[in-house]
Amino acid sequence: MQTLKDDVRERIVDSAKKEFLEKGIDKSSMRDIAAGSNMTVGNLYRYFKNKEELNNFIVGETLSEINKLVMEKSENTVSINSGDMDINMTVAQYIEVLDDLADKLVDIYKSHKIEFNILMMHSKLNDSITDWFASLIEHIIKSHYKLNEYDKQIKILSHGYAVSVFAGIRDIFKNANVKTGSLKNMIKVFFRSYINNLSTDFVASLGE
């Protein structure tokens, strides 16, 4: 049985990172990754059984750090793989939590820039993070504006907000070529703009 070599695995990972960043995980192929690694597809499969396993190998540590951060900011009540939300805070407290979330997300990004951007392109993970944001926004609305008769509208509105929040964050990180402090401030402003939009008058207009 032929021994797997670390330098070969490293070539595969480097090739996969380029493919995933350029095309996204869904549109990348093991054949192209193998070509970029200067090896046959058959040899590539000896190291990784599919591109999902390869992607997990690349982003695993970064994903773990983000999930740990989300759980910390939600007082261990939710992870990015769960839509459950049970946090009772004021709007000011939410903003404080999101400010700290922004700081620490940027720290993770600066430590794992390539892996972070690959992670943001993964469609299934995008759905998980979007659902988490939607749950957070829905919780904020329902906690502070007693509009139970508009549950369906609030859920739809929250998901729409969440989609745009995540798309915006992904775009900011992808194109960010600024100093760490400036990037942290940009993410904070971005988060706050959504929370501040959840005013009484705005939400109350659901009934009009």
MIDOSE-1310 file (N, C-alpha, C; in nm, 2 decimals, decimal comma, always signed):
residues 208
mqtl	+0,08/-0,12/+0,00/+0,00/+0,00/+0,00/+0,09/+0,12/+0,00; +0,06/+0,21/-0,10/+0,15/+0,33/-0,11/+0,12/+0,43/+0,00; +0,22/+0,49/+0,06/+0,20/+0,59/+0,17/+0,16/+0,72/+0,11; +0,06/+0,78/+0,18/+0,02/+0,92/+0,15/+0,13/+1,02/+0,19
kddv	+0,15/+1,12/+0,11/+0,26/+1,21/+0,13/+0,21/+1,35/+0,17; +0,27/+1,41/+0,27/+0,22/+1,54/+0,31/+0,24/+1,65/+0,21; +0,35/+1,64/+0,13/+0,37/+1,74/+0,03/+0,27/+1,73/-0,09; +0,23/+1,61/-0,11/+0,13/+1,59/-0,22/-0,01/+1,65/-0,17
reri	-0,04/+1,62/-0,04/-0,16/+1,67/+0,02/-0,16/+1,82/+0,02; -0,05/+1,88/+0,04/-0,04/+2,03/+0,04/-0,06/+2,08/-0,10; -0,01/+2,01/-0,20/-0,04/+2,06/-0,34/-0,19/+2,05/-0,37; -0,25/+1,95/-0,33/-0,39/+1,93/-0,35/-0,47/+2,05/-0,28
vdsa	-0,44/+2,07/-0,16/-0,51/+2,18/-0,09/-0,49/+2,32/-0,15; -0,36/+2,34/-0,20/-0,34/+2,47/-0,26/-0,42/+2,48/-0,39; -0,42/+2,38/-0,47/-0,50/+2,38/-0,59/-0,65/+2,39/-0,56; -0,70/+2,32/-0,46/-0,84/+2,33/-0,42/-0,88/+2,47/-0,38
kkef	-0,79/+2,54/-0,30/-0,82/+2,67/-0,26/-0,84/+2,77/-0,38; -0,75/+2,75/-0,48/-0,76/+2,84/-0,60/-0,89/+2,81/-0,67; -0,93/+2,68/-0,68/-1,05/+2,65/-0,75/-1,18/+2,70/-0,68; -1,18/+2,68/-0,54/-1,29/+2,71/-0,46/-1,31/+2,87/-0,46
lekg	-1,20/+2,94/-0,46/-1,21/+3,09/-0,45/-1,26/+3,14/-0,59; -1,22/+3,08/-0,70/-1,25/+3,12/-0,83/-1,39/+3,08/-0,87; -1,43/+2,96/-0,84/-1,56/+2,91/-0,89/-1,66/+2,88/-0,78; -1,62/+2,87/-0,66/-1,71/+2,83/-0,55/-1,71/+2,67/-0,55
idks	-1,75/+2,62/-0,43/-1,74/+2,47/-0,42/-1,83/+2,40/-0,51; -1,95/+2,45/-0,53/-2,05/+2,38/-0,62/-2,00/+2,36/-0,76; -1,93/+2,46/-0,82/-1,89/+2,46/-0,96/-1,75/+2,41/-0,98; -1,68/+2,38/-0,87/-1,54/+2,32/-0,88/-1,55/+2,17/-0,91
smrd	-1,45/+2,12/-0,96/-1,45/+1,97/-0,99/-1,32/+1,91/-0,94; -1,33/+1,78/-0,90/-1,21/+1,71/-0,86/-1,11/+1,70/-0,98; -1,16/+1,69/-1,10/-1,07/+1,68/-1,22/-0,98/+1,80/-1,23; -1,04/+1,92/-1,22/-0,97/+2,05/-1,23/-0,87/+2,06/-1,11
iaag	-0,91/+2,02/-0,99/-0,82/+2,02/-0,87/-0,71/+1,93/-0,89; -0,73/+1,81/-0,95/-0,62/+1,72/-0,98/-0,53/+1,78/-1,08; -0,58/+1,84/-1,18/-0,49/+1,90/-1,29/-0,41/+2,01/-1,23; -0,46/+2,09/-1,14/-0,39/+2,20/-1,07/-0,28/+2,14/-0,98
snmt	-0,30/+2,02/-0,94/-0,21/+1,95/-0,84/-0,10/+1,87/-0,92; -0,11/+1,87/-1,05/-0,02/+1,79/-1,14/-0,03/+1,64/-1,10; -0,15/+1,59/-1,09/-0,17/+1,44/-1,06/-0,29/+1,39/-1,13; -0,31/+1,26/-1,13/-0,43/+1,21/-1,19/-0,55/+1,22/-1,09
vgnl	-0,67/+1,21/-1,15/-0,79/+1,21/-1,06/-0,79/+1,09/-0,97; -0,75/+0,98/-1,02/-0,74/+0,86/-0,94/-0,65/+0,87/-0,81; -0,54/+0,94/-0,83/-0,45/+0,96/-0,72/-0,51/+1,06/-0,62; -0,58/+1,16/-0,67/-0,64/+1,26/-0,59/-0,74/+1,19/-0,49
yryf	-0,82/+1,10/-0,55/-0,92/+1,03/-0,47/-0,86/+0,94/-0,35; -0,73/+0,91/-0,37/-0,66/+0,84/-0,26/-0,65/+0,93/-0,13; -0,64/+1,06/-0,16/-0,62/+1,16/-0,05/-0,76/+1,21/+0,01; -0,85/+1,24/-0,08/-0,98/+1,29/-0,05/-1,09/+1,22/-0,13
knke	-1,19/+1,17/-0,06/-1,29/+1,09/-0,13/-1,38/+1,17/-0,22; -1,40/+1,31/-0,19/-1,48/+1,40/-0,27/-1,44/+1,54/-0,23; -1,50/+1,64/-0,30/-1,46/+1,78/-0,28/-1,52/+1,83/-0,15; -1,63/+1,77/-0,10/-1,69/+1,81/+0,03/-1,59/+1,78/+0,14
elnn	-1,53/+1,66/+0,13/-1,43/+1,62/+0,24/-1,31/+1,71/+0,22; -1,27/+1,74/+0,10/-1,15/+1,83/+0,08/-1,19/+1,97/+0,13; -1,31/+2,02/+0,11/-1,35/+2,15/+0,16/-1,35/+2,16/+0,31; -1,40/+2,05/+0,37/-1,40/+2,05/+0,52/-1,26/+2,05/+0,58
fivg	-1,17/+1,98/+0,51/-1,03/+1,98/+0,55/-0,97/+2,12/+0,55; -1,01/+2,20/+0,45/-0,96/+2,33/+0,43/-1,02/+2,43/+0,53; -1,15/+2,43/+0,55/-1,22/+2,53/+0,62/-1,26/+2,49/+0,76; -1,23/+2,36/+0,80/-1,27/+2,31/+0,93/-1,24/+2,40/+1,05
etls	-1,11/+2,44/+1,06/-1,07/+2,52/+1,17/-1,14/+2,66/+1,17; -1,15/+2,72/+1,06/-1,22/+2,85/+1,05/-1,36/+2,84/+1,09; -1,43/+2,74/+1,04/-1,57/+2,71/+1,07/-1,59/+2,69/+1,22; -1,50/+2,62/+1,28/-1,51/+2,59/+1,42/-1,50/+2,72/+1,50
eink	-1,41/+2,81/+1,46/-1,39/+2,93/+1,53/-1,51/+3,02/+1,51; -1,57/+3,03/+1,40/-1,69/+3,11/+1,38/-1,81/+3,05/+1,46; -1,82/+2,92/+1,46/-1,93/+2,86/+1,53/-1,92/+2,88/+1,68; -1,79/+2,87/+1,73/-1,76/+2,90/+1,87/-1,80/+3,05/+1,90
lvme	-1,77/+3,14/+1,81/-1,80/+3,28/+1,83/-1,95/+3,30/+1,84; -2,02/+3,24/+1,75/-2,17/+3,26/+1,74/-2,23/+3,21/+1,87; -2,19/+3,09/+1,92/-2,24/+3,03/+2,04/-2,21/+3,12/+2,16; -2,09/+3,18/+2,16/-2,05/+3,27/+2,27/-2,14/+3,39/+2,27
ksen	-2,16/+3,45/+2,15/-2,24/+3,57/+2,14/-2,39/+3,55/+2,17; -2,44/+3,42/+2,16/-2,58/+3,39/+2,18/-2,59/+3,32/+2,32; -2,49/+3,33/+2,40/-2,49/+3,27/+2,53/-2,51/+3,11/+2,53; -2,45/+3,05/+2,43/-2,45/+2,91/+2,41/-2,59/+2,85/+2,38
tvsi	-2,68/+2,94/+2,33/-2,82/+2,89/+2,30/-2,84/+2,85/+2,15; -2,74/+2,88/+2,07/-2,76/+2,85/+1,93/-2,62/+2,84/+1,86; -2,61/+2,76/+1,76/-2,49/+2,76/+1,67/-2,54/+2,79/+1,53; -2,44/+2,81/+1,44/-2,48/+2,85/+1,30/-2,54/+2,73/+1,23
nsgd	-2,55/+2,62/+1,29/-2,62/+2,50/+1,23/-2,75/+2,48/+1,29; -2,80/+2,58/+1,37/-2,93/+2,57/+1,43/-3,00/+2,70/+1,43; -3,13/+2,70/+1,39/-3,21/+2,82/+1,38/-3,28/+2,86/+1,51; -3,26/+2,78/+1,62/-3,33/+2,81/+1,75/-3,27/+2,94/+1,81
mdin	-3,35/+3,01/+1,87/-3,31/+3,14/+1,93/-3,38/+3,17/+2,05; -3,32/+3,19/+2,16/-3,38/+3,22/+2,29/-3,30/+3,31/+2,37; -3,29/+3,44/+2,33/-3,21/+3,54/+2,39/-3,31/+3,66/+2,43; -3,29/+3,71/+2,55/-3,38/+3,82/+2,59/-3,29/+3,94/+2,62
mtva	-3,28/+4,03/+2,53/-3,19/+4,14/+2,55/-3,26/+4,27/+2,49; -3,22/+4,38/+2,54/-3,26/+4,51/+2,48/-3,20/+4,53/+2,34; -3,25/+4,63/+2,27/-3,19/+4,66/+2,14/-3,04/+4,71/+2,16; -3,02/+4,79/+2,26/-2,89/+4,84/+2,29/-2,79/+4,72/+2,32
qyie	-2,84/+4,62/+2,39/-2,76/+4,50/+2,42/-2,73/+4,42/+2,30; -2,83/+4,41/+2,20/-2,81/+4,35/+2,08/-2,70/+4,42/+2,00; -2,70/+4,55/+2,00/-2,60/+4,63/+1,93/-2,46/+4,60/+1,99; -2,45/+4,60/+2,12/-2,33/+4,57/+2,19/-2,27/+4,44/+2,15
vldd	-2,36/+4,34/+2,15/-2,32/+4,20/+2,11/-2,27/+4,20/+1,96; -2,35/+4,27/+1,87/-2,31/+4,27/+1,73/-2,18/+4,34/+1,71; -2,15/+4,45/+1,79/-2,03/+4,52/+1,78/-1,91/+4,42/+1,81; -1,93/+4,35/+1,92/-1,82/+4,25/+1,96/-1,81/+4,14/+1,85
ladk	-1,92/+4,10/+1,80/-1,92/+3,99/+1,70/-1,85/+4,04/+1,57; -1,87/+4,17/+1,54/-1,79/+4,23/+1,42/-1,64/+4,23/+1,45; -1,60/+4,27/+1,57/-1,46/+4,27/+1,60/-1,40/+4,13/+1,58; -1,46/+4,03/+1,64/-1,41/+3,90/+1,64/-1,42/+3,83/+1,51
lvdi	-1,52/+3,86/+1,43/-1,53/+3,81/+1,29/-1,41/+3,86/+1,21; -1,38/+3,98/+1,22/-1,27/+4,04/+1,15/-1,13/+3,98/+1,19; -1,12/+3,95/+1,32/-1,00/+3,88/+1,37/-0,98/+3,74/+1,31; -1,10/+3,67/+1,30/-1,09/+3,54/+1,24/-1,06/+3,55/+1,09
yksh	-1,12/+3,65/+1,03/-1,09/+3,67/+0,88/-0,94/+3,70/+0,86; -0,89/+3,79/+0,94/-0,75/+3,83/+0,93/-0,65/+3,71/+0,95; -0,69/+3,61/+1,03/-0,61/+3,50/+1,06/-0,62/+3,39/+0,95; -0,74/+3,38/+0,89/-0,77/+3,28/+0,79/-0,84/+3,33/+0,67
kief	-0,77/+3,43/+0,60/-0,84/+3,51/+0,50/-0,89/+3,42/+0,38; -0,81/+3,33/+0,33/-0,85/+3,25/+0,22/-0,96/+3,15/+0,26; -0,94/+3,08/+0,37/-1,04/+2,99/+0,42/-1,17/+3,06/+0,45; -1,17/+3,18/+0,51/-1,29/+3,25/+0,54/-1,37/+3,28/+0,42
nilm	-1,30/+3,33/+0,31/-1,37/+3,36/+0,19/-1,43/+3,24/+0,12; -1,35/+3,13/+0,13/-1,41/+3,00/+0,07/-1,53/+2,96/+0,15; -1,53/+2,98/+0,28/-1,64/+2,94/+0,37/-1,76/+3,02/+0,33; -1,75/+3,15/+0,30/-1,86/+3,24/+0,27/-1,92/+3,20/+0,13
mhsk	-1,85/+3,12/+0,05/-1,91/+3,08/-0,08/-1,98/+2,95/-0,08; -1,98/+2,88/+0,04/-2,04/+2,75/+0,04/-2,19/+2,77/+0,06; -2,27/+2,71/-0,04/-2,41/+2,74/-0,05/-2,49/+2,69/+0,07; -2,45/+2,56/+0,12/-2,52/+2,51/+0,23/-2,49/+2,59/+0,36
lnds	-2,37/+2,63/+0,38/-2,33/+2,71/+0,49/-2,40/+2,84/+0,49; -2,41/+2,90/+0,37/-2,48/+3,03/+0,35/-2,62/+3,02/+0,40; -2,69/+2,91/+0,37/-2,82/+2,89/+0,41/-2,83/+2,88/+0,56; -2,74/+2,81/+0,62/-2,74/+2,80/+0,77/-2,72/+2,93/+0,84
itdw	-2,62/+3,01/+0,79/-2,59/+3,14/+0,85/-2,71/+3,24/+0,82; -2,76/+3,23/+0,70/-2,88/+3,32/+0,67/-3,00/+3,28/+0,77; -3,02/+3,16/+0,79/-3,13/+3,12/+0,88/-3,10/+3,17/+1,02; -2,97/+3,16/+1,06/-2,94/+3,21/+1,20/-2,97/+3,36/+1,21
fasl	-2,93/+3,44/+1,11/-2,95/+3,58/+1,11/-3,10/+3,61/+1,11; -3,18/+3,53/+1,03/-3,32/+3,55/+1,02/-3,39/+3,52/+1,15; -3,34/+3,42/+1,23/-3,39/+3,39/+1,36/-3,36/+3,51/+1,46; -3,24/+3,56/+1,45/-3,20/+3,67/+1,53/-3,29/+3,79/+1,51
iehi	-3,30/+3,83/+1,38/-3,38/+3,95/+1,35/-3,53/+3,93/+1,39; -3,58/+3,81/+1,36/-3,72/+3,78/+1,40/-3,74/+3,79/+1,55; -3,64/+3,74/+1,62/-3,64/+3,75/+1,77/-3,64/+3,89/+1,82; -3,56/+3,98/+1,76/-3,55/+4,12/+1,80/-3,69/+4,18/+1,77
iksh	-3,75/+4,16/+1,66/-3,88/+4,22/+1,63/-3,98/+4,18/+1,73; -3,99/+4,05/+1,75/-4,10/+3,99/+1,83/-4,08/+4,03/+1,98; -3,95/+4,05/+2,02/-3,92/+4,08/+2,16/-3,96/+4,22/+2,20; -3,95/+4,31/+2,10/-3,97/+4,45/+2,13/-4,09/+4,52/+2,06
ykln	-4,15/+4,45/+1,97/-4,27/+4,50/+1,90/-4,38/+4,39/+1,91; -4,48/+4,41/+1,99/-4,58/+4,30/+2,01/-4,68/+4,30/+1,89; -4,64/+4,23/+1,79/-4,71/+4,22/+1,67/-4,74/+4,07/+1,63; -4,79/+3,99/+1,72/-4,81/+3,85/+1,70/-4,90/+3,82/+1,58
eydk	-4,99/+3,92/+1,55/-5,09/+3,89/+1,44/-5,02/+3,90/+1,31; -4,89/+3,94/+1,31/-4,82/+3,95/+1,18/-4,70/+3,85/+1,18; -4,72/+3,74/+1,24/-4,61/+3,64/+1,25/-4,55/+3,60/+1,11; -4,64/+3,58/+1,02/-4,60/+3,54/+0,88/-4,52/+3,65/+0,81
qiki	-4,58/+3,77/+0,82/-4,51/+3,88/+0,76/-4,37/+3,91/+0,82; -4,36/+3,89/+0,95/-4,24/+3,92/+1,02/-4,13/+3,81/+0,98; -4,18/+3,69/+0,97/-4,08/+3,58/+0,93/-4,03/+3,61/+0,79; -4,12/+3,65/+0,70/-4,07/+3,67/+0,56/-3,98/+3,79/+0,56
lshg	-4,02/+3,90/+0,63/-3,93/+4,02/+0,64/-3,80/+3,99/+0,70; -3,79/+3,91/+0,80/-3,67/+3,87/+0,87/-3,58/+3,80/+0,78; -3,63/+3,71/+0,70/-3,55/+3,63/+0,61/-3,49/+3,72/+0,50; -3,58/+3,81/+0,45/-3,53/+3,90/+0,35/-3,41/+3,99/+0,40
yavs	-3,43/+4,04/+0,52/-3,32/+4,11/+0,59/-3,19/+4,02/+0,60; -3,21/+3,90/+0,64/-3,10/+3,81/+0,67/-3,02/+3,78/+0,54; -3,09/+3,76/+0,43/-3,03/+3,74/+0,30/-2,94/+3,85/+0,26; -3,00/+3,98/+0,28/-2,92/+4,09/+0,24/-2,80/+4,12/+0,34
vfag	-2,82/+4,09/+0,47/-2,72/+4,10/+0,57/-2,60/+4,01/+0,53; -2,63/+3,89/+0,51/-2,52/+3,79/+0,48/-2,45/+3,82/+0,35; -2,53/+3,86/+0,24/-2,47/+3,89/+0,11/-2,38/+4,02/+0,13; -2,42/+4,11/+0,21/-2,34/+4,23/+0,23/-2,21/+4,20/+0,31
irdi	-2,22/+4,12/+0,41/-2,10/+4,08/+0,49/-2,00/+4,01/+0,39; -2,05/+3,91/+0,32/-1,97/+3,84/+0,23/-1,90/+3,93/+0,13; -1,97/+4,03/+0,07/-1,92/+4,12/-0,02/-1,81/+4,21/+0,04; -1,84/+4,26/+0,16/-1,74/+4,34/+0,23/-1,61/+4,27/+0,26
fkna	-1,62/+4,15/+0,31/-1,50/+4,07/+0,34/-1,42/+4,03/+0,21; -1,50/+4,00/+0,10/-1,44/+3,96/-0,02/-1,35/+4,08/-0,08; -1,40/+4,20/-0,07/-1,34/+4,31/-0,13/-1,26/+4,40/-0,04; -1,26/+4,36/+0,09/-1,19/+4,44/+0,19/-1,04/+4,44/+0,17
nvkt	-0,99/+4,56/+0,15/-0,85/+4,59/+0,13/-0,81/+4,71/+0,22; -0,85/+4,70/+0,35/-0,83/+4,81/+0,44/-0,77/+4,76/+0,57; -0,73/+4,85/+0,65/-0,67/+4,81/+0,78/-0,77/+4,75/+0,87; -0,72/+4,67/+0,96/-0,81/+4,59/+1,05/-0,91/+4,68/+1,12
gslk	-0,87/+4,79/+1,18/-0,96/+4,88/+1,25/-1,07/+4,94/+1,16; -1,04/+4,97/+1,04/-1,14/+5,02/+0,94/-1,24/+4,92/+0,90; -1,19/+4,79/+0,89/-1,28/+4,68/+0,85/-1,38/+4,65/+0,96; -1,33/+4,66/+1,09/-1,41/+4,63/+1,20/-1,52/+4,74/+1,21
nmik	-1,48/+4,87/+1,19/-1,58/+4,97/+1,19/-1,69/+4,96/+1,08; -1,64/+4,91/+0,96/-1,74/+4,89/+0,85/-1,84/+4,79/+0,88; -1,79/+4,68/+0,94/-1,89/+4,57/+0,97/-1,98/+4,61/+1,08; -1,93/+4,69/+1,18/-2,02/+4,74/+1,29/-2,13/+4,83/+1,23
vffr	-2,09/+4,93/+1,14/-2,18/+5,02/+1,08/-2,29/+4,94/+1,00; -2,24/+4,83/+0,93/-2,33/+4,75/+0,85/-2,44/+4,68/+0,94; -2,39/+4,62/+1,05/-2,48/+4,55/+1,14/-2,58/+4,65/+1,20; -2,53/+4,76/+1,25/-2,61/+4,86/+1,32/-2,72/+4,92/+1,22
syin	-2,69/+4,93/+1,10/-2,78/+4,99/+1,00/-2,91/+4,91/+1,00; -2,89/+4,77/+1,01/-3,01/+4,69/+1,00/-3,09/+4,69/+1,14; -3,02/+4,69/+1,25/-3,09/+4,70/+1,38/-3,16/+4,83/+1,39; -3,10/+4,94/+1,35/-3,16/+5,07/+1,36/-3,28/+5,08/+1,27
nlst	-3,29/+5,00/+1,16/-3,40/+5,01/+1,07/-3,53/+4,95/+1,13; -3,51/+4,87/+1,24/-3,62/+4,80/+1,30/-3,69/+4,89/+1,40; -3,73/+5,01/+1,35/-3,80/+5,11/+1,44/-3,95/+5,07/+1,45; -4,01/+5,13/+1,55/-4,15/+5,10/+1,58/-4,24/+5,14/+1,46
dfva	-4,21/+5,26/+1,40/-4,29/+5,30/+1,29/-4,28/+5,21/+1,17; -4,15/+5,16/+1,15/-4,12/+5,08/+1,03/-4,20/+4,94/+1,05; -4,18/+4,88/+1,16/-4,24/+4,75/+1,18/-4,39/+4,76/+1,19; -4,44/+4,87/+1,25/-4,59/+4,89/+1,26/-4,65/+4,90/+1,12
slge	-4,57/+4,95/+1,02/-4,63/+4,96/+0,89/-4,67/+4,83/+0,83; -4,63/+4,72/+0,89/-4,67/+4,59/+0,84/-4,82/+4,58/+0,83; -4,89/+4,65/+0,92/-5,04/+4,64/+0,92/-5,11/+4,73/+0,83; -5,04/+4,81/+0,76/-5,10/+4,91/+0,67/-5,15/+4,84/+0,54
